[in-house]
Amino acid sequence: RSAVGQAPPGFDFGAYLEAARLRVEAALDGALGPERPESLRQAMRYSLLAGGKRLRPILCLAACELAGGDGDRALPTAVALEMIHTMSLIHDDLPAMDDDDLRRGRPTNHKVYGEANAILAGDALLTRAFEMVALRSPDIPAERLLRVVGELSLASGAPGLVGGQVVDLECEGKDVDLDTLEYIHLHKTGALLRACVITGAMIAGAPDDLLTALRTYARGIGLAFQIIDDILDVTASSEVLGKTAGKDLTADKTTYPKLLGLEASRQRAEDLVAEAKAALAPFAAEGRAAPLLALADYITSRDR
Ligand code: GRG
């Protein structure tokens, strides 16, 4: 399996990732110009420009380029995806949900701007995402944009993030089985990751077989991403427990390591990444899939 879907040896992934991140940061910075009133604009910018890995927009650009498109033409959609991701984090941090004080190392949106403004900044980012596609994506055929809007709707609403969040909240404090755990991850995290690669490819007018391969790719990296998240939580809490007897970060939730054990969880993440990469093998001629192949490895080898 190891020979399937490797990025070519000459590919400098570090340089690729940094260049893509800077391209995305510049587009995000320029995207919130016309917002009024100023207080709303500030609350939106505070969270949108708060750093983060920018994985979702980078996946979108990489998929557009794999499909033979010009990544710049997918930038408005890439920005839209980060807006949806950001709004979901703002709302997830609210007292009514996870009640978090910190996000990306800074006070959460509601801690700075108050709860009502945080809810509204989230609402404005979500609707602004659709505006990016419908009104701010020049020179893309309307039929492609309509398909992109459809994908973003499915990823955001009950069939995606919202549905996953509801099940997650309902399961809080309960033991859940593997099927339910995967349902939550496939909806809360997987749906938007899938939309990233599918919309990027749609902007380029990708054929159906590539879209199908990208769905398989996204499912693999989405689940693997969550498994690694769970493993990092366990290893982080055991470090904390070892040093300071702090709280177990995974005490009140079901995780892959709890259901499968640490080693089997690691193995499952590796298998999922291998499946994700294998799905792209038929499209990997001339190194075109190199960024997505390397991103699959990056997502699971990360330490934060
Ligand atoms: C979309 C209408 C709508 C509502 C949102 C609150 C909610 C409904 C859903 C929760 C979604 C959520 C918090 C999912 C977890 C996603 C996740 C894996 C976040 C961490 O992503 P990273 O590691 O973060 O990419 P950075 O900070 O790097 O961007």
Residues whose N, C-alpha, C, O or C-beta is under 5 A from the ligand:
A	BS01	GRG	G52 K53 R54 L55 I84 S88 L89 H91 D92 S156 L161 V162 Q165 K188 T189
